[in-house]
Amino acid sequence: MPKTTPKTTITPRVVFTEATLTAAQELLAESYGSVWTGPSGEESSGEAVARHLEATVVLLDTDGWRRFHTYNRDRASGGAAADLADDESLTVKEMLRALLRVVCNEIEDDIDLDPRRTLPTALRHVGEDGVDGDTDTAVVAGYVLDRLIQAHTGSNSARATAWAERQHRTHAEITALLCAGARFARTYGPAAAPARTA
């Protein structure tokens, strides 16, 4: 019978303490407008935002996390599309065939088979799934994470996405941030609004 090795728990280098959460609440209180109001104009409860953040942890643990999206460098420099436009010897039929090949190749390049997600993509995907969040909770979760990073770094211009993309960042640190965000939302977020009757 093969021996199984127990999983080693990885401790993040970055820890979000209660003092960080308190400092983030102070920043939140100084914010212009409500951080808890999303694009719909409606307020999200702290519990709804916390559920969204926890679902993001599960998604990143399941599918994996990556610091940033990569893109096809040939596309950025023009590639085949630029060469096609400069070739005056092509007939209209040849040009259309070449153009269709370029479009098909672009579509194939855009299909990303890597299931890993960046922090903002994972937040958005949980909202798009509609089970544990929506567009509003995705946006509000981003606001909450920004305030935590601002409190953590001491910089009012810091943003969670940029923090997550730093070269030395780890999956464990992203998980720590999301868990701290959920704690923050439950502690400082608004209570659920009562249902309206028509």
C-alpha positions in Angstrom: 0.0 0.0 0.0 1.5 3.4 -1.0 2.2 5.9 1.6 0.4 9.2 1.3 2.2 12.4 2.3 0.1 14.9 4.2 -0.3 18.3 2.5 1.9 20.9 4.0 0.1 24.1 4.9 1.7 27.1 3.3 1.7 30.1 5.5 1.5 33.4 3.6 4.3 36.0 4.1 1.6 38.6 4.3 -0.8 38.6 7.3 -3.8 40.9 7.5 -4.2 41.6 11.2 -7.2 43.0 13.1 -5.3 46.3 13.2 -5.2 46.3 9.3 -9.0 45.7 9.2 -9.5 48.6 11.7 -7.3 50.9 9.6 -9.2 49.8 6.5 -12.5 50.7 8.2 -11.1 54.2 9.0 -10.2 54.6 5.3 -13.7 53.4 4.4 -15.3 56.0 6.6 -13.3 58.7 4.9 -14.2 57.5 1.4 -16.3 59.6 -0.9 -19.6 57.9 -1.4 -20.6 54.4 -0.2 -18.1 51.7 -0.9 -20.9 49.2 -0.4 -22.9 50.5 -3.4 -22.3 48.8 -6.7 -23.0 49.7 -10.3 -26.7 49.0 -9.9 -27.0 51.8 -7.4 -28.1 49.3 -4.7 -26.2 48.6 -1.5 -24.7 45.1 -1.0 -24.7 43.6 2.5 -21.5 42.7 4.2 -22.6 39.1 4.3 -23.2 39.0 0.5 -19.8 40.5 -0.2 -18.2 38.0 2.3 -19.9 35.1 0.5 -18.6 36.4 -2.9 -15.0 36.7 -1.5 -15.2 33.2 0.0 -16.5 31.7 -3.3 -13.5 33.4 -5.0 -11.1 31.6 -2.7 -12.8 28.3 -3.6 -12.6 29.1 -7.3 -8.9 30.0 -7.1 -8.2 26.9 -5.1 -10.1 24.7 -7.6 -8.9 26.2 -10.9 -5.6 27.9 -9.8 -4.4 31.4 -9.6 -2.0 33.3 -11.8 -0.6 36.8 -11.3 -1.6 38.2 -14.7 -2.9 37.4 -18.1 -0.4 36.8 -20.9 -1.1 37.8 -24.5 0.3 36.9 -27.9 3.2 39.2 -28.5 2.9 38.9 -32.3 -0.5 40.5 -32.0 0.9 43.4 -30.1 3.5 44.1 -32.8 1.0 43.9 -35.7 2.0 40.4 -36.9 0.3 38.9 -40.0 -2.5 41.5 -40.1 -0.1 44.3 -40.7 1.7 42.3 -43.4 -1.6 41.6 -45.1 -2.6 45.2 -45.3 0.7 46.2 -47.0 0.6 43.5 -49.7 -0.8 45.3 -52.8 -0.2 42.3 -55.1 -3.1 40.3 -53.6 -6.3 39.9 -55.4 -9.5 40.6 -53.5 -10.2 36.9 -53.3 -6.7 36.2 -51.9 -7.0 39.1 -49.5 -10.3 37.8 -48.2 -9.0 34.3 -47.7 -5.9 35.7 -45.9 -8.1 37.9 -43.8 -10.3 35.0 -42.8 -7.2 33.0 -41.8 -6.0 35.9 -39.6 -9.4 36.2 -37.9 -9.6 32.4 -37.3 -6.1 32.5 -35.8 -7.0 35.4 -33.6 -10.0 33.5 -32.3 -7.9 30.4 -31.6 -5.4 32.6 -29.7 -8.1 34.2 -27.6 -9.4 30.8 -26.4 -7.4 30.3 -23.3 -7.1 26.7 -22.2 -5.4 27.6 -18.9 -8.1 27.4 -16.2 -6.1 29.6 -13.7 -7.5 33.0 -13.0 -6.2 36.4 -11.9 -7.7 38.0 -8.8 -10.0 40.4 -10.8 -11.0 37.7 -13.2 -11.9 35.3 -10.4 -14.0 38.0 -8.7 -15.8 38.8 -12.0 -16.4 35.1 -12.7 -18.0 34.5 -9.3 -20.3 37.4 -10.1 -21.1 36.1 -13.6 -21.9 32.7 -12.2 -24.7 34.2 -10.1 -24.7 31.6 -7.4 -22.5 33.3 -4.8 -22.5 36.8 -6.1 -23.4 39.2 -8.8 -21.9 42.2 -10.6 -22.5 44.4 -7.7 -20.9 42.2 -5.1 -17.9 41.7 -7.5 -17.3 45.4 -7.7 -17.9 46.0 -4.0 -15.5 43.2 -3.2 -12.9 44.9 -5.3 -13.5 48.2 -3.3 -13.1 46.3 0.0 -9.9 44.6 -1.2 -8.5 48.0 -2.3 -9.2 49.5 1.2 -7.4 46.5 2.8 -4.4 46.9 0.6 -4.3 50.7 1.2 -4.4 50.0 5.0 -1.8 47.3 4.7 0.6 49.4 2.6 -0.1 52.8 4.0 -0.6 54.1 0.4 -3.9 55.8 -0.5 -3.3 55.0 -4.2 -2.7 51.3 -3.7 -5.0 48.8 -5.5 -5.5 45.1 -4.8 -5.1 44.1 -8.5 -1.7 45.8 -8.7 -0.7 44.3 -5.4 -1.7 40.8 -6.5 0.4 41.2 -9.7 3.7 41.8 -8.0 6.3 39.3 -9.0 6.8 37.9 -5.5 3.1 37.4 -4.8 1.9 33.9 -3.9 -1.4 32.1 -4.1 -1.4 31.9 -0.3 -1.1 35.7 0.0 -4.1 36.1 -2.4 -6.1 33.7 -0.3 -5.1 35.6 2.9 -6.3 38.8 1.3 -9.6 37.3 0.2 -10.2 35.8 3.7 -9.4 39.1 5.3 -11.8 40.8 2.9 -14.6 38.4 4.0 -13.8 39.0 7.7 -13.9 42.7 7.0 -17.2 42.6 5.1 -18.9 40.6 7.8 -17.6 42.9 10.6 -18.0 46.3 8.9 -20.4 45.8 6.1 -24.1 46.8 6.2 -26.7 44.4 7.3 -29.0 42.9 4.6 -31.8 45.3 3.6 -35.3 44.1 4.3 -37.1 42.8 1.2 -39.4 45.4 -0.5 -43.1 44.7 -0.9 -44.9 45.8 -4.0 
